[in-house]
Amino acid sequence: MLDVAVIGAGHAGLCVVEALRRRGIDATVFDDAARLGDVWRRRYDALILNTRRDPSSIPGVDVPETMGQWPGKEEWADHIEHAADILGVERIVERINSIRRLDDVWELSSHTGVHCSRVVVVATGRNHRPVVPPWPGIDDSPIELLHAASFRRPDQFVGRRLLVVGAGNSGVEIAHLCSAAGIRTTISIERRPVFARREFLGTDLTSAAQRASHLPDRLVDLAGRILQFLLFGRLRKYRLGPPEMRLSNVAEASGASLDSGFVADVKAGRIDVVDAVDRFDGSDVVTRSGTRIAVDVVIAATGYSPALDPLMPSEARVAGWPRAKEAPWMSAPDLYTAGLNPATLTAFHPDFISEADEIAQDIADRRA
């Protein structure tokens, strides 16, 4: 019988392990990765963290002096792997396929057998399963289609006409990287986000978000629009402004889309902007406004699903996400989720740290 089982040894799971340990509670961790941090290593080569290093690092784990404030994917993957070593994580290399309540404990089933635990924390990640919309005509089109999760570097698309669908962080970054490589690039934007930069006006977005986290939504939204104007000027004629998403509605917009050169590419005509994709028609993609685009490749930067079905029991899920929408993030008795909960203005990595403390404290309090 296990005391506390943490499913997932990524950033969120390790934050929970550390928070529990500070309260004198040991956890057993399940993760079937060949090497911890590989979920980051598999992402595109130029990826860097969207939140600043210091508020995002796993507590109690030093980062090397050579790591900058905006770590690259390899550095962050190594940080996760190093954290597991420092924390002395007891890891069972198995994939847990399902969890079900059995009397007063949770039964965890894997391909090798069954484990029972009094408490379970699910920390399997938000980006578990790539989501591609079922666009009409897609099955009969010769256009190559891939999800942003499969993108590594631009050179695989040189000499081909590219359409990126989605203007979140991955979409605008991939479009910029491909444009910089000389690839003819178009981006499809359904709803215009708020554009920002990691650093601006003597501060950074993570710090600014922390300071603004207690402001009323209307002030947060106004600040986002003003910041976009100060950084990029008027964007209406480039089809990038004004924002249609609200910065305060983080659950919908996942924060601002961070610019590393994308806006300048659009202004210079290196990236074309079209509206939302409606369908595929042979070698063309047709937008909702009727615009036809002849392309060779479509990269769908259209998000992910946490794929909690069938891992979590149905009574602990709502529309594919955890039922609990507020701390301490318990969706069923003694069943918690970490890293899968609604984001705040400070974004995911700093949130993981506060969530871990809330979960660990609730587990400790229930034993007092």
N, C-alpha and C positions, 0 to 999 in steps of 0.2 A: 504493500500500500504506500503510495506516494503522498507527501504532504501537500506540496504545491507543484503543479506541472505548468511550465511555460512552453507554449507551442510557437516556435519561431525564435531564432537566435540572431535576428537582425537588430537594428538600432533600437526599436521600441522594446523588443523582448529583453535585451541586455539592460536597458534602463530599469525595467521592472526587477530583474535579478539584483541589480545594485541597490535599488530602493528597499527591497525585501531584506537584503543582507544587512543594511544599516539598522534594521529593526529586529535583527536576530533570527530571521526566517530564511532557511535554505530552500532553493527551488531546483527541480530537475527540468532540464531543457531538452525539448525534442526539435531536431532540425536535420533534414536529410541532405543538406548541401555538402558536396565534396570538400568545399573550402568556404568557411564563413566569409561573407562579404561578396560572394560571387554574383549576387543579384545586382550589385553595382558594377562589377567588372564586365558584365555582359552588355551594359549600356553603351551608347555611342562614345567614341574616343574623346571628343572635346567636352564632354559633360563636366560641369563644375557645380558645386553645391549652391542652391539658391538662398540659403540662410547662412549667416556668418558663423565661422568655426566655433568661437568661444561659447555662444549661447546654445550651440547645437551638440557639442561634444558630450559623450557619455560621462556622467559624473564619476569622479574618483579615478579617472583614467587620463594620464598625461598625454598630450600630443607632442610630436617631435617639433623642435624649433624650426625645422625646415618647412613645415606645413604652413602655407599662407592662410590668410583669413577666409579665402574662398577655395577650399580644397577641391582638387580634381577627383574623378571617380576612383582612380586607383588608390589615392591617398585615403579616401574615405573608407574604401573597402578594407584597407590595411588597418585603419583605426578600429573598425568593428572586430576584425580578427584579433588584434592586439588586446582589445577590451575583454574579449572572452577569456584570453589567457590570464590577464591581470585579475579578473574576477573569479578565476578558478572554476569556470562554468563546468558543471557536470552534464555533458551532452550525450544523449542517446541518438545515434544517427539513424533515425527512422522518420518516415512521413506518416503523420497521423491523418487517417482518412475520415474518421467520424468520431463524434463525441455523443454519448447518450447518458441520461440519468439512470442510475441503478440504485434503488433505495436512497441512501444519503450520500452517495459518492458518484463520481463521474467515471464512466468507462471509456477509455481511449483505445480505439482500434487502429492498428497499422497492418501492413502486409505481413508482418512477422508474428503478430500476436496481439494480446490485450493487456493494457495497464489500467490500474484504478488509482484515482487521486481524489483527495478531499476537496481541493481547490484547483481550478484551471484558469489560466490566463491565455487567451488566444492573441497572438501577435504575428500573424502570418503575412501582413503587409497589404497595403491598398492596391498595389500594382501587380496583382497576382495573375490576372488573365486579360490579355489585350482585347479591346472591344472595337470591332469594325462594323459600321452601320450596314444593313442589308440593302444597299442601293439597287434599284431596279436595273437590269441589264448587265450587272457585274459578271455573271457567270458566262455570258456570251461575248464578252469583250476581250480583245487581244492585249489590252492594257495590263501591264504588270502591277499588281496591287500588293503592298506590304504594310504592316503596322509599324509605327515609329519604334516599337520595341526591337525590330529587326534591323534598324538602321545602325551602321557602324561609322562609316566615313563617306565623304562625297565622291571619292574617285570611282566608286562602282557605278555612278550615274553619268559620268562625263560623256558628252555627245548625245545625250538623250533629253527629251522634254519632260520636265518634272512638275507635278502638281502636288503641293502639300495641303492637306485638309486639316484645319484646326489652327487656332491662334493662341493656344496656351503656350507654356514655356517651351515644351519640346518642339511644337510646330514652328514657332518663330525662330528658334535657334537652328533647327534643321534647314529651314528656308535660307537663313543667313549663311550658314556654312556652305550650302550648295551653290548659292549665288556667288560667294567669294571664290569658289572653285571654277567659276566660268560656266556654270550650268544654267540653261534657260529655265527659270523658276517662276512658278505662279503659286499664290497661296489663296485658298478658299476660306473666307471668314464668315461664319454664320451670324455671330454677334460680336461686336467690337469690344475687346477687353480694355482695361486700364493699362497703359504702358508705363513702365518705370525702369529704373536701373538699380543695380545692386548698391552702388555708391553714388551719392549726389549731394551737392551743396554742403560739403564738409561733414556729412554723416553717411549712414548706410540704411538700407531699407529695413533690415531686421531691427535695428535700434529704434528707428522711427516707428515701426509697428508696435514695439513694446511700449513706447511712450503713448501711443494713440489708442491702445487696446481698451481703455476705459472711457473713451469719448463716445458721445451719442453717434448713432449710425449716420445721421445727416451730415455731421461734421467730418466724419471719416470719408464719406463719399465726396464731399466738397473738396477736401484736401487732396484726394486722389485725382480729381479733375484738374485742380490748380497745379499739382505737381506735374502731371502730364504736359500741360501747357508750358510750364517753365522749362521743362527738359527738351521738348520737341516742337514747341510752337503749335500753330493751328494745323490739324491733320485731316480736316474734312475733305479737302480736294484730293488727298491721297487715298481716300476711302478707309482711313484708319481712325477717324474721330468724327464726332465726340464719342466717348465710351458709351456702350449700351449695357455694360455690366456694372454692378455696384461693388465697389471695393469692400464695403461692409458685409456683403453677402458672400462670405468666404466659402460656405458650403457649396454654393453654385459656381463661383468663379475661381476658387482656389487661389485667391490673391491676385496680384498684378502679374502681367506677362513681362518678364524681365528682358530688356533690350541689350544686345551685345553688338549691334550694328544693323539689325533688321530694319529699323525705321529709316536709317540713312540709305539703305539699299532700295527701299520703296521710293523714297523721295528722288533718288537718282535714276529711277526707271529700271533698276537691275532686277527687281521683283515686281511682278504684276499682281494686282489684288482683284479677286472676283468674289461674288456672293456664294451662298451655300450650295453645295452639290445637290442636284435633284436626281440625276440618273446617269448611267453609262449608255452610250449609243455608238456601238462599233468602236472605232478608234478615238471617239470624242467623249468628253465629259460635258454634260449639259447642266448649267446652274438653274436655280429657281427663277431667275430673271430671263432665262432663255439663252444666255451666253453659251456659246460652244467653244470648247478648248480642245485642240488636238494635242494629246500628250502620249508619252510612252510609258511613264511610270506614275503611279499615285502612291504617296506615303500618307497613311491615315494616322494623324496625330490626334486620335479621337478618344483617348482615355482608356481606363482599365476598370475591371471589376475585381473585388476582393475574393470572389469565388468561395464564399462561405457555405454554399450548398454543395455537398451534404455535410461539410465538416461540422458546422454548428447545428444544433437541433432547431426545428422550424419555429418553436416557441421563443427562441432567442434571436430571431431574425425578422426584419421588416424590409421588404423590397430589396433583399440581397445584402443588407447592411445590418450591423448589430442593433438590437432593439433599444438598448440604453442610449440616451442622447445627452446625458449629463453625468457628472462625477457621482459616485466612484466607478461608473462604467460597468455595472453588473447587469447583464442581460437575462440572467436566470440565477437561481441560488448558487453562490460560490463559483459562478462562471463570468469572468471579466474579459474585456477586450482592451488591447493597447495598440496604439498606432492605427486604429481603424475607426476612430471616433471623429465627430465633427471638428473641423479645423477652426482655429481662431485666427485673428488678424496676424499673429506672430508666426503662423505657418507651422508645418508639420514637425520639424525636428525639435525646436524648443518646446512644442506642445507635448512631445513624447516624454520629456523629462518631468513636466508637471503632472501628466497623466499617471506616470509610474508612481510618483509620490502619493497621489490620491488613492490609487489601487492598493498599494502596499500598506498605507495607513488604515484603510478600511479592513483589510485582511487582519492586521494586527489588532484593531479595535474589537473586531468580532470574536477575538480570542481572549480578550481581557476579562 
